[in-house]
């Protein structure tokens, strides 16, 4: 199953050094709940929903790490179905993964470029207010979601991180 792992740049650096992603929170995927919610979507659209949800998960991780650069990171990985279980109480796309995800199972990475940092910083600052229903704060989150993440092959990640 293709899963999307939210991260931050420091977390990505740590995972690369460890050779695996160790998850502290949810990952995201095309779950039965996503399929039910978005019945008319094709597979590509459903995958996009999971990616965008993981990018929001990255914003949540950034809110917990004030020192992390304000850039979202999402790892796309292929994990055995038996290691993945939906957690719809968290989010319709949320899944729990029962073990770490080795770099060899990573398919690609999606990262914000440096130019996205101000928009992502606004989203991080607005996160708590958006959760309380503040429309202006939700607008900041929507602005960040509208910024396309850059696609990178896993083999490119050390070079991308060295440039930061």
TASULKA-V895940 format. One record per residue. N is the residue number from 0. RES is the residue in one small letter. SS is DSSP state (~ for helix, > for strand, _ for the rest). PHI is phi in whole degrees, -180 to 180 (* if undefined). NEAR is the number of other ideal C-beta (glycine too) atoms within 10 Angstrom. Layout:
n res ss phi near
N RES SS PHI NEAR
N RES SS PHI NEAR
This chain:
n res ss phi near
0 x _ * 16
1 x > -80 16
2 x > -123 26
3 x > -121 27
4 x > -105 26
5 x > -72 24
6 x > -154 26
7 x _ -126 21
8 x ~ -61 21
9 x ~ -62 15
10 x ~ -66 21
11 x ~ -60 22
12 x ~ -59 16
13 x ~ -63 13
14 x ~ -60 23
15 x ~ -63 17
16 x ~ -65 8
17 x ~ -78 12
18 x _ 83 10
19 x > -164 17
20 x > -89 24
21 x _ -104 12
22 x _ -93 19
23 x _ -102 7
24 x _ -137 13
25 x _ -73 22
26 x > -110 27
27 x > -137 28
28 x > -159 25
29 x _ -81 22
30 x _ -97 23
31 x ~ -56 10
32 x ~ -65 15
33 x ~ -66 22
34 x ~ -60 14
35 x ~ -67 10
36 x ~ -68 13
37 x _ -121 16
38 x _ -56 6
39 x _ -88 5
40 x _ -79 15
41 x _ -82 9
42 x ~ -59 10
43 x ~ -64 7
44 x ~ -67 11
45 x ~ -65 18
46 x ~ -62 17
47 x ~ -63 14
48 x ~ -58 21
49 x ~ -64 24
50 x ~ -63 17
51 x ~ -64 17
52 x ~ -65 22
53 x ~ -66 27
54 x ~ -63 23
55 x ~ -66 20
56 x ~ -60 24
57 x ~ -65 30
58 x ~ -60 23
59 x ~ -63 15
60 x ~ -65 19
61 x ~ -64 25
62 x ~ -65 15
63 x ~ -87 11
64 x _ -128 13
65 x _ -62 8
66 x _ -86 6
67 x _ -72 19
68 x _ -56 16
69 x _ -80 22
70 x _ -139 22
71 x _ -78 29
72 x > -136 28
73 x > -136 26
74 x > -103 27
75 x > -94 20
76 x > -139 24
77 x > -108 12
78 x _ -122 21
79 x _ -56 11
80 x ~ -54 8
81 x ~ -66 8
82 x ~ -91 16
83 x > -119 18
84 x > -135 12
85 x > -61 18
86 x _ -130 17
87 x _ -62 14
88 x _ -66 7
89 x _ -81 14
90 x _ -171 17
91 x _ -61 20
92 x _ -100 29
93 x > -74 23
94 x > -137 24
95 x > -104 14
96 x > -113 21
97 x _ -80 11
98 x _ -150 11
99 x _ -64 14
100 x > -113 21
101 x > -60 14
102 x ~ -55 16
103 x ~ -64 10
104 x ~ -98 18
105 x > -76 21
106 x > -95 13
107 x > -168 14
108 x > -132 23
109 x > -118 20
110 x > -135 24
111 x _ -72 23
112 x _ -80 12
113 x ~ -57 12
114 x ~ -68 9
115 x ~ -83 19
116 x ~ -54 14
117 x ~ -64 12
118 x ~ -68 18
119 x ~ -68 22
120 x ~ -61 17
121 x ~ -64 17
122 x ~ -65 30
123 x ~ -61 24
124 x ~ -65 13
125 x ~ -92 22
126 x ~ -53 19
127 x ~ -65 11
128 x ~ -67 15
129 x ~ -64 19
130 x ~ -63 12
131 x _ -91 8
132 x _ 97 8
133 x _ -70 13
134 x ~ -65 8
135 x ~ -64 9
136 x ~ -67 19
137 x ~ -62 17
138 x ~ -61 13
139 x ~ -64 22
140 x ~ -66 19
141 x ~ -65 12
142 x ~ -59 15
143 x ~ -66 24
144 x ~ -62 16
145 x ~ -77 9
146 x _ -80 16
147 x _ -70 10
148 x _ -81 20
149 x > -77 13
150 x > -97 11
151 x > -136 15
152 x _ -72 11
153 x ~ -58 17
154 x ~ -65 9
155 x ~ -84 13
156 x ~ -59 21
157 x ~ -59 11
158 x ~ -72 9
159 x ~ -64 16
160 x ~ -68 14
161 x ~ -66 7
162 x _ -79 7
163 x _ -85 10
